[in-house]
Amino acid sequence: MTPEQQKLLEQLAELGDVTYIKSDVSIQELIVKAISEMDIELLETLVDYQLRNDKKKEFIEKIKEKFNAFKQLNDTYLFAHKGSCNGSWCNNYRSPGYSFTGNISNTFYNLIFEEVNGECSDICKCYSFKIKDKIINKTRKDAHKKERESYGFTDADLDDLPF
């Protein structure tokens, strides 16, 4: 850091609360790291200038709920797996994102990072996410199948449904 930059930071600090983040990685990578570490304070700072106020407030409220749910399942860290939206009906089809998986519970939360001109403009939940790692995809697919089979519905039960 040059002496001029240092002096400018000191002047800004005198004005009030200033958060200085120095990193060689992109804001998106820092956001992913903050989510993985469930660091809501850092996350709020990082999205402060990335998302519009209405989007930011909604995102932070939802992610706080998710962090609490993960913590109730004794998760202390979330593994981030790269992937993309796999819903051909969705506006975010093929948009990049991450699936965050709890280190204890193995539950997950999928997020898409919407971009405009290379800048993150919104972060939203994805309901049809495909991870690039084929082993994780297969494991999740098998878990969903096992869960569906555990309900014990017969074909006759399904035929009786009103829809």
C-alpha angles and dihedrals in degrees: 000000000000121000089248091055091047091051091049091052091050090051091049091049090056089057094060141274110008126174116199117193117187116187141142092219129081125267089249091056090049090050090051090050092049091050091047090053092041088233102161095178094055091042092054090052093048097049093042093093098024102061132046114256094254092048093043094054093047093046094049092049092051095044091050089055090049093048089052091049091050091047091051086057088053094251113153098176138025121220112221117220119187119231144120144248110282098188107113089194092055128097087226095054109155092002112145123251147134138261110217113208124193114243093225108023099037088218114141145208121202121212131185120207108216113206134200117188091346093305125112106250101170142003116210141171118262122213097188107042127165119200118213091227105087094199093057091046091053092046091052093045090051091049091052091049092049090049092051091048091050090067089070098217116165125213088255090055091052092047090056093059113114095231 
